Amino acid sequence: IQLSSDKPPMDVGFGLKKGKHTIEVDSLSWTDIIDKAVSKGSDYIKSDCEGGEKYLTDIKDSDLQKISKWVIETHTAEIRNSMERKFEKAGFNVQTVKIKSNNHDLALVKAIFE
């Protein structure tokens, strides 16, 4: 994928705001990540991908269920709420722990499929 920023690559804050600087990076879809984890015998994923977790809502419930334990860090109430709804809809037991922060609405969404 290609990312753009108002700051040059490797600068603090690269990617926070779109701009004239670009960089191309390799990426994996959530389905690719899940399949790799399953192929290695993992049943746990911890995600801290600075907003990328919102794309989990596009995954089929049956693919999410391939991993029985998830911990997802969220930075906004909107993403947190969508993660809670998605995992509950997929049949997971969901618990959210809010993290005290001055700058963000940080939380950990824990989801267990039994």
N, C-alpha and C positions, 0 to 999 in steps of 0.2 A: 504494500500500500504506500501511498505518498502522503506525507504529513507536511503541513505548512505552518509557519510561525512568523511572528513579528521580530523574533530574536534569532540569531544565527544558531546552527546546530552546536550542541555541547554547552551552550550558554544556559545559565540558570533561568528557568521559566520557558524554555523552548517548548512550543506546542500549546501553551496556555491560551494564546490569542493567535488567530490566523493572520498570515502576512506573506511577505515576498520571499522569505527563505523556505526552501523545501529540502526534504530528505526522503529517500525511498528506503523502506525497511521491510524485511520479511515478516509475515504474520501467520498465525494459526487461527482457525475458527474454533469456537467453543466445542463443536462436535469433534474436531481433530484432537483437541486437548483431552476431552473425555475418553475418546478411543485410545489415545496413547496411555492414559492413566490406567484404563482397564487392561490393556495388553501387558502392562507391567505389574498387574495384580493389586493395584491401589484401589482403595474404597473411600478415599478422603481427598478433598481438594480444598485448599485455603486460597482465597482470591483477594488480592489487593492490587487491582489494575486501573486505578484512577479513572473510573467512569466506564471502563469496558465491561463491567459486570452487567450493565443494563442490557447487553445483547443476549444474556442468558434467557431473557423473556421470549426470544425467538426460537429457542430450542424445544423440540418435542419433549413432552413429559417423560416418555419412555427412555429417551436419551439421558435426561437428568437422573433418572432412577438407576442408571448403571453405576452411579457413584452414590453410596449410601450416606455419606457424611460430607457436608459442605460448611465452610465458614467464609462469609463474604463481607469484606469491609465496604461500607458505603459512605458517601460524603454528603448526600442530600436526602431529605425526607422523601422526595419523589422516587428516587431510585430504591431507597430502603423499602418503601411501601410496595413498589412493583415487585421487588424480590420476595417479600413476604407473601404477596398474593400468588405469584408464580409457583413457589415451592409448596404452599398449602394446596393449591389446585392440583399439583402433581402428587399429592398424598404424603408429603413430608410433615413431620412435627417441626414447627418453627418456633424459635425463641430469639428475641432481639435484645441485645445489650447496648445501651447508648453509652458513648464515650464522651466525657466532658472535654469540650474544646471551645476556644474563643472564636475560631475562624470558620468552623465547619459544623455541620450536623452529622458528626461521625457516629457510626454504629457498626456492630458486628451482627450479622444475621446468621444464626446457626440453624441448619436444617438437617434432620435425620430421617432417613427412610427405613422403616422396619417392616 
